[in-house]
Structure formats: C-alpha cells, structure tokens
Amino acid sequence: MDKTIDDILIEADIESLQSALESGMVTSVACVRWYLERIERINPTLNAVLEVNPDAIPIAEALDAERQDYGTRGPLHGIPILLKDNIDTGDRMHTSAGSVALAEHFAPKDSLVASQLRAAGAILLGKANMTEWANFMSSTMWAGYSSRGGLTLNPYGPGELFVGGSSSGSAVAVAANLCVAAIGTETSGSIIGPSSQNNIVGLKPTVGLVSRKGIIPISQSQDSAGPMTRTVRDAAILLSAMTEADPEDPAMQEEGRQAHKDYTAFLEPKGLQGARIGIPRFYYQGLEEARLDIIERAIRLCKDQGAIIVDPVSLPCESEKWDWGVMQFEFKKGLNDYLAKSGRGAFVRTIDELIAYNEANADVALKYGQDILIWSNKTSGTLSEPSYSDNLLKNRELSRKQGIDHAMHHYQLDALLFLGNEEGLDLSARAGYPVITVPAGYTETGIIAEDGYTNKGPQGITFVGTAFSEPVLFRIAYAYEQASNYRFAPSDPV
C-alpha cells in the first residue's frame, strides 16, 4: 500500500524524510504545504508558532529544482525547521523575543545560525513562540508566555501540564509535528526544560561551539543556541550545520574549542558499553516518587546496556546557594548592544526605552510586570562593576573546578545523569558546558504548582559533560534512546 503524506511526515526524522525526498515520494513544496496546513489547524490551540515564513513555498520550490538539477546540499536540503523568535533572520519574518515592543521588528540580516542553516538547504518555516525576553522580564511570568504570542501550551495536556521555558514554542512545535525540527536557545534550562517536558530531544551545546551573533541575548557567559528534535540523530545532524567559527563571538576564540563537521559519526547503538555514568544523589533529594522512579529506571537501563554506574558521586559545590547576579549585569549590556543595531520597526533601542514602552502600553505589555527588567537596569551596562567580575569568577570556579570538572576527574566519568531540568543542571549553565536530554517516560502523578500546572507528564533524563564533550554525550544519549524508545507523539487537539 502506498504511503500517504501523513504517513511520511508524522514523526518524520530528517533521514527518513530526506530519503522520501530523494526517491520522489514527496517534494519539499508538499512538505511545507502540509506543515503550514497543520500549523493553521493545530497552532491556535497550542500557540507554539508566532508566524510562518511568507516565502517558505518559493524557497521550497527553488530547493526542489536544485535537487532535480544538481542533487542535494546534504541532509538538511529541503527540510522545514522553525527558529525561536529571538534568532535574527534577514527576511520577511520578524524577530521580537516575544515582545510587543519588537513585534514589527525586521532584523537587518541573518544571524550566523540562520545563515548556516540556509546554506545547508534547510527551509526556515517560521518563528516559534517563547517566554518573553527568554524569561528575563518578570519573576511572575508563566513559562511559555509572551505579550506578542500569548501562552504556549503543552500538547500532552494543554492547560494542565507544565510546558517549560523559554524555548517552549520550539519544543511544542517539534513534539506536535508542526515542523521537522527546531532551534532553541538556552541560558539556564531553556532548551533542556521544555524538551524534557514535551517528550523530545534537546541539546544545549558548550558555550563557544555555536555563534550567538544575531541572537537576542541574556548572558554572554551562558547563552547558546541548540537543536530541538524528535531523535538524537536529528540533533546531531542539526548541530553539524551550526558550528562555523565566528570571529565576532569572543567565546568562539577561546583555547580548546573543538568543533566537528559530522556529529552523527559519534552515534553508536552500543555507546553505553563501558561508559562511566555518575549519579549525583544530592540533586535527586527533591524528587517525588513518580519522577524518582523514572531516573532509577534510567539508571538500570544504562547499567543493563553495559554502563559503569558510579553511585553516588558528590560535588564540592553541591550545597552552594546560587544567585543570578551575573545575568543581571550581562543582560543590560547585551540587550542594549543588540537593540542599538536592530533593524527597522523596532520601537525601542535601549532597555530604558523598553521599560518606558512597556509602561506606556501596560494593557498589552505588562500582564506580569517587568521587575526583572527594572532590576537589570540598575546596573551600569558596562560590566565594569567589581561585583560582576567577582561573581563571574565565583560561578566558574564553583561550577567547573568544584563542580562538573571535579566529578569528571575524581570519579573518571564520561557524564553525570540528572532528571529533566532539575536544580543540578544550573551547574552546566554556569559552567558553559553541554547538556543533552532524551525522553525517558511519562508520569501520571505530579506536584501541582501555584500556577495550577502539574509537573507530571513526559519526563526526560539528561546527560551532562565537560567542555566540548558533545561527541561523548551524543554517543551515550543515542545508545540510551535506541535501548529505551520512550518517544511518542501527543494526540492532536480536538
């Protein structure tokens, strides 16, 4: 029986879709039309997609013709993906970080991430909703909410399950099959959290592996863009297209940077054999029974697949009380620098103007206030304060030498294992180290938070490594994924 386009595209991975495109079973134009129809039908319930690319079909037509005449550029040729709304595209799509203050803003040119994906043949299908200003605007803002796009909902339980933030739209769109894959950004948990909550794979790369040029920032010491996909292989394919060195990103000039042209080369079905996985029990203390069962099952699976489980491991920094001082200082400078170079249609050019704009348009802009914006604006915006440099040094010392690096060296580990986006993963964010999360099951019970959402539902497990250990993390995560196969699609909203 011949496959229908629904058969081809629901839960499609990049490799299988590329095979269908090569064989002529489907065209990129047909794929784009299918996704656009699905977005039109399903997105009003989920609010995952802010806008679609008005040129997506002509781009797909050109790529179909190129395939016919010259062959493919590679695995991403003609593959529709979404970008988080803080990633610049120099086209007819807006870049707003979810804010009504930038709702009419057109970036002057592509971010390096966007230009690399275009060069690889990807079709930039649209922009995904996100927590406004990557959740650095208000201490009471719900994850997944933006004044421009409304509240993104988890497709496994719209209005009931926590969606995660701030790359929530990217995660939901991938989970609900509104695109083949997406790009998110993370400062601390913004890729890993929503990926875990929405039953997909998410990778936050080492800071310095992927360019941040043309991405609306929070923290120059912690920000990174990364792939959000339904499979580990797809994450490896996307990352392979995103690691071009950027002379304008200082983090990419640091000694020891290791980039690879093909991360799929590290995918091994038996990649857990002999891998040393550390179990940081201190960070499991707050887990309720259902979610603790998820991680205990993951530990057993890793062991059954030949991993050497080191349980427990302790980190000298594990009782440290962290603050957000580094981000407070870095956000103002980073945002002011970005806004000063923003394109046409931006209503604000500084954080002062942003705060004033929000106050003047409070009925639409300030549903949850802007206390974090005001807090960040109290800094000089020059990163010249001694308290900033002291805090940054402390973060790196504790998270690296007394945290992840200590555990790796002392216990001779390949990776640390956490659940989803739990407290311990903030270590990797402050260290600037890579993290990958993989679907690990579903819980029917969970704690209901003050906002009425529950943390039950999809759960991911997360592997954390040291700087530029993406090859090791891919090897381990792929082996876990192949042995577990916990990914399943949500039902379409009625």
Long-range contacts (C-beta under 8 A, 24 or more apart in sequence): 5-30, 5-31, 5-34, 6-34, 9-34, 9-35, 9-177, 10-177, 10-489, 11-177, 11-230, 11-489, 12-177, 12-180, 13-180, 13-229, 13-230, 13-231, 13-233, 13-234, 14-75, 14-76, 14-79, 14-180, 14-181, 14-229, 14-233, 14-234, 14-237, 14-238, 15-75, 15-233, 15-234, 15-237, 17-79, 17-180, 18-72, 18-75, 18-77, 18-78, 18-79, 21-67, 21-77, 21-78, 22-67, 22-72, 27-60, 27-64, 27-78, 28-60, 28-61, 28-63, 28-64, 28-67, 28-78, 28-79, 28-80, 28-123, 29-57, 29-60, 29-61, 29-64, 31-60, 31-78, 31-80, 31-180, 32-56, 32-57, 32-60, 32-80, 32-123, 32-125, 33-57, 35-80, 35-125, 35-178, 35-179, 36-125, 38-177, 38-178, 39-126, 39-178, 42-176, 42-178, 42-492, 42-493, 43-178, 45-153, 45-158, 45-493, 46-152, 46-153, 46-155, 46-158, 46-172, 46-176, 46-178, 46-493, 47-129, 47-144, 47-149, 47-150, 47-151, 47-152, 47-153, 47-169, 48-128, 48-129, 48-152, 48-168, 48-169, 48-170, 48-172, 48-173, 48-176, 48-178, 49-82, 49-126, 49-127, 49-128, 49-129, 49-169, 49-173, 49-178, 50-85, 50-94, 50-96, 50-98, 50-126, 50-127, 50-128, 50-129, 50-146, 50-148, 50-149, 50-169, 51-93, 51-94, 51-126, 51-127, 52-125, 52-126, 53-91, 53-92, 53-93, 53-123, 53-124, 53-125, 53-126, 54-92, 54-93, 55-91, 55-92, 56-80, 56-123, 56-124, 56-125, 56-126, 59-123, 59-124, 60-123, 63-121, 63-123, 66-121, 72-121, 73-119, 73-120, 73-121, 74-120, 74-121, 74-241, 75-120, 75-237, 76-117, 76-120, 76-121, 76-122, 76-237, 76-238, 76-241, 77-120, 77-121, 77-122, 78-121, 78-123, 79-121, 79-122, 79-123, 79-180, 79-181, 80-122, 80-123, 80-125, 80-179, 80-180, 81-117, 81-122, 81-123, 81-124, 81-125, 81-179, 81-180, 81-181, 81-182, 81-183, 81-238, 82-124, 82-125, 82-126, 82-127, 82-128, 82-169, 82-170, 82-173, 82-174, 82-178, 82-179, 82-181, 82-182, 82-183, 83-113, 83-114, 83-124, 83-126, 83-127, 83-128, 83-170, 83-182, 83-183, 84-127, 84-128, 84-130, 84-167, 84-169, 84-170, 84-182, 84-183, 84-184, 84-185, 84-225, 85-127, 85-128, 85-129, 85-130, 85-146, 85-148, 85-149, 85-169, 86-130, 86-134, 86-185, 86-215, 86-216, 87-111, 87-113, 87-114, 87-127, 87-183, 87-185, 87-214, 87-215, 87-216, 87-225, 88-114, 88-214, 88-215, 88-216, 89-114, 89-124, 89-127, 90-114, 91-124, 93-124, 93-126, 93-127, 94-127, 94-345, 95-127, 95-216, 96-148, 97-130, 97-132, 97-133, 97-134, 97-146, 97-216, 98-129, 98-130, 98-131, 98-132, 98-133, 98-146, 98-147, 98-148, 98-149, 99-132, 99-133, 99-146, 99-147, 99-148, 99-354, 99-365, 100-147, 100-148, 100-361, 100-364, 100-365, 101-346, 101-347, 101-348, 101-354, 101-357, 101-358, 101-361, 101-365, 102-148, 102-342, 102-345, 102-346, 102-347, 102-348, 103-148, 104-345, 104-346, 104-347, 105-342, 105-343, 105-344, 105-345, 105-346, 105-347, 106-343, 106-344, 106-345, 107-214, 107-342, 107-343, 108-341, 108-342, 108-343, 109-214, 110-214, 111-211, 111-213, 111-214, 111-215, 112-211, 112-213, 112-214, 112-244, 112-246, 112-249, 113-183, 113-210, 113-211, 113-214, 113-215, 113-225, 113-242, 114-214, 116-241, 116-242, 116-244, 117-183, 117-238, 117-241, 117-242, 119-241, 120-241, 122-241, 125-179, 126-179, 128-167, 128-169, 128-170, 128-172, 128-173, 128-182, 128-184, 129-168, 129-169, 130-165, 130-166, 130-167, 130-168, 130-169, 130-170, 131-165, 131-166, 131-168, 131-190, 133-216, 133-218, 133-373, 134-166, 134-185, 134-187, 134-190, 134-216, 134-218, 135-165, 135-166, 135-190, 136-187, 136-218, 136-327, 136-331, 136-372, 136-373, 136-376, 137-368, 137-370, 137-372, 137-373, 138-368, 138-369, 138-370, 138-371, 138-372, 138-373, 139-371, 139-372, 140-368, 140-369, 140-371, 141-367, 141-368, 142-368, 142-451, 143-168, 143-193, 143-194, 144-168, 144-169, 144-172, 144-194, 145-367, 145-368, 147-364, 147-365, 147-366, 147-367, 154-197, 154-198, 154-457, 155-198, 155-490, 155-493, 156-198, 156-199, 156-442, 156-457, 156-458, 156-490, 157-457, 158-493, 160-453, 160-454, 161-197, 161-453, 161-454, 161-455, 161-456, 161-457, 161-458, 162-197, 162-449, 162-453, 162-454, 162-455, 162-457, 163-194, 163-197, 163-198, 163-453, 164-189, 164-193, 164-194, 164-195, 164-196, 164-197, 164-198, 164-421, 165-190, 165-193, 165-194, 166-190, 166-194, 167-191, 167-194, 167-195, 167-202, 167-228, 168-194, 170-194, 170-228, 171-195, 171-197, 171-198, 171-200, 171-202, 171-228, 172-198, 174-198, 174-200, 174-228, 174-229, 174-230, 175-199, 175-200, 175-230, 175-489, 175-490, 176-489, 176-490, 176-492, 177-489, 180-234, 181-227, 181-228, 181-229, 181-230, 181-234, 181-238, 182-227, 182-228, 182-229, 183-225, 183-226, 183-227, 183-228, 183-238, 183-242, 184-225, 184-226, 184-227, 184-228, 185-215, 185-223, 185-224, 185-225, 185-226, 186-223, 186-224, 186-225, 186-226, 186-429, 187-218, 187-219, 187-222, 187-223, 187-327, 187-429, 188-222, 188-425, 188-426, 188-429, 188-430, 189-421, 189-425, 189-426, 189-429, 191-226, 191-228, 191-435, 192-420, 192-421, 192-425, 192-435, 192-437, 192-460, 192-462, 193-420, 193-421, 194-228, 195-228, 195-437, 195-460, 196-419, 196-420, 196-421, 196-437, 196-458, 196-459, 196-460, 196-462, 197-420, 197-421, 197-455, 197-457, 197-458, 197-460, 198-458, 199-439, 199-442, 199-458, 199-460, 199-486, 199-487, 199-488, 199-490, 200-228, 200-229, 200-230, 200-439, 200-487, 201-227, 201-228, 201-229, 201-230, 201-231, 201-232, 201-234, 201-235, 201-436, 201-437, 201-438, 201-439, 201-477, 201-481, 202-226, 202-227, 202-228, 202-229, 202-235, 202-436, 202-437, 202-460, 203-227, 203-228, 203-235, 203-239, 203-434, 203-435, 203-436, 203-437, 203-470, 203-473, 204-428, 204-429, 204-434, 204-435, 204-436, 205-239, 205-434, 205-470, 206-432, 206-433, 206-434, 206-467, 206-468, 206-469, 206-470, 207-251, 207-432, 207-433, 208-249, 208-251, 208-252, 208-254, 208-257, 208-432, 209-239, 209-243, 209-252, 209-257, 209-259, 209-434, 209-468, 209-470, 210-239, 210-242, 210-243, 211-242, 211-244, 211-246, 211-248, 211-249, 211-252, 212-246, 212-249, 212-251, 213-246, 213-248, 213-249, 216-335, 216-338, 217-330, 217-331, 217-334, 217-335, 217-337, 217-338, 218-327, 218-330, 218-331, 218-334, 219-326, 219-327, 219-330, 219-331, 219-334, 220-250, 220-251, 220-330, 220-333, 220-334, 221-326, 221-330, 221-392, 221-395, 221-396, 221-432, 222-326, 222-327, 222-429, 222-430, 222-432, 224-432, 230-487, 231-481, 231-487, 232-267, 232-436, 232-438, 232-474, 232-477, 232-478, 232-481, 233-264, 233-267, 233-478, 235-436, 235-474, 236-263, 236-264, 236-266, 236-267, 236-474, 236-478, 237-263, 237-264, 239-263, 239-470, 240-264, 251-432, 256-467, 256-468, 257-468, 258-468, 259-468, 260-470, 260-471, 263-470, 263-471, 263-474, 266-470, 266-471, 266-472, 266-474, 266-475, 266-478, 267-474, 267-475, 267-478, 268-475, 268-478, 268-479, 269-478, 269-479, 269-482, 270-305, 270-306, 270-479, 271-475, 271-476, 271-478, 271-479, 272-302, 272-305, 272-306, 272-307, 272-476, 272-479, 272-480, 272-483, 273-305, 273-306, 273-307, 273-479, 274-306, 274-307, 274-308, 275-302, 275-306, 275-307, 275-308, 275-414, 275-415, 275-472, 275-475, 275-476, 275-479, 276-307, 276-308, 276-310, 276-411, 276-412, 276-413, 276-414, 276-415, 277-302, 277-307, 277-308, 277-309, 277-310, 277-413, 277-414, 277-415, 277-416, 277-417, 277-463, 277-476, 278-310, 278-311, 278-313, 278-407, 278-408, 278-411, 278-413, 278-415, 278-416, 278-417, 279-309, 279-310, 279-311, 279-312, 279-313, 279-416, 279-417, 280-312, 280-313, 280-314, 280-315, 280-318, 280-407, 280-416, 280-417, 280-418, 280-424, 281-311, 281-312, 281-313, 281-314, 282-312, 282-314, 282-315, 282-318, 282-319, 282-424, 283-318, 283-418, 283-422, 283-423, 283-424, 284-419, 284-422, 286-422, 286-423, 287-419, 287-422, 288-445, 288-446, 288-447, 290-443, 290-444, 290-445, 290-446, 290-456, 291-419, 291-420, 291-443, 291-446, 291-455, 291-459, 293-443, 294-419, 294-440, 294-441, 294-443, 294-459, 294-461, 295-417, 295-418, 295-419, 295-440, 295-461, 297-440, 297-441, 298-417, 298-440, 298-461, 298-480, 298-484, 299-417, 301-480, 301-483, 301-484, 302-417, 302-480, 304-483, 305-479, 305-480, 305-483, 307-476, 310-411, 310-413, 313-407, 313-410, 313-411, 313-413, 313-416, 315-402, 315-403, 315-404, 315-406, 315-407, 315-427, 316-402, 316-403, 316-406, 317-398, 317-399, 317-402, 317-403, 317-406, 317-427, 318-403, 318-424, 320-398, 322-395, 322-426, 322-430, 323-391, 325-387, 325-388, 325-391, 326-388, 326-391, 326-392, 326-395, 326-430, 327-376, 328-375, 328-376, 328-378, 328-379, 329-376, 329-379, 329-383, 329-385, 329-388, 329-391, 330-383, 330-388, 331-376, 332-376, 332-377, 332-379, 332-380, 332-381, 333-379, 333-381, 333-382, 333-383, 336-381, 351-376, 351-377, 351-381, 352-377, 395-430, 395-431, 396-430, 396-431, 398-430, 399-427, 399-428, 399-430, 399-431, 399-433, 400-431, 400-433, 403-427, 403-431, 404-428, 404-431, 404-433, 404-464, 404-465, 404-466, 405-431, 405-466, 408-465, 408-466, 414-465, 414-469, 414-472, 414-476, 415-463, 415-464, 415-465, 415-469, 415-472, 415-473, 415-476, 416-463, 416-464, 416-465, 417-461, 417-462, 417-463, 417-464, 418-461, 418-462, 418-464, 419-459, 419-460, 419-461, 419-462, 420-459, 420-460, 420-461, 420-462, 421-462, 424-464, 425-462, 425-464, 427-464, 428-464, 431-467, 432-467, 433-464, 433-465, 433-466, 433-467, 433-469, 434-464, 434-465, 434-467, 434-468, 434-469, 434-470, 434-473, 435-462, 435-463, 435-464, 435-465, 435-473, 436-462, 436-463, 436-473, 436-474, 436-477, 437-461, 437-462, 437-463, 438-462, 438-463, 438-477, 438-480, 438-481, 438-484, 438-486, 439-481, 439-484, 439-486, 439-487, 440-484, 440-486, 441-486, 442-486
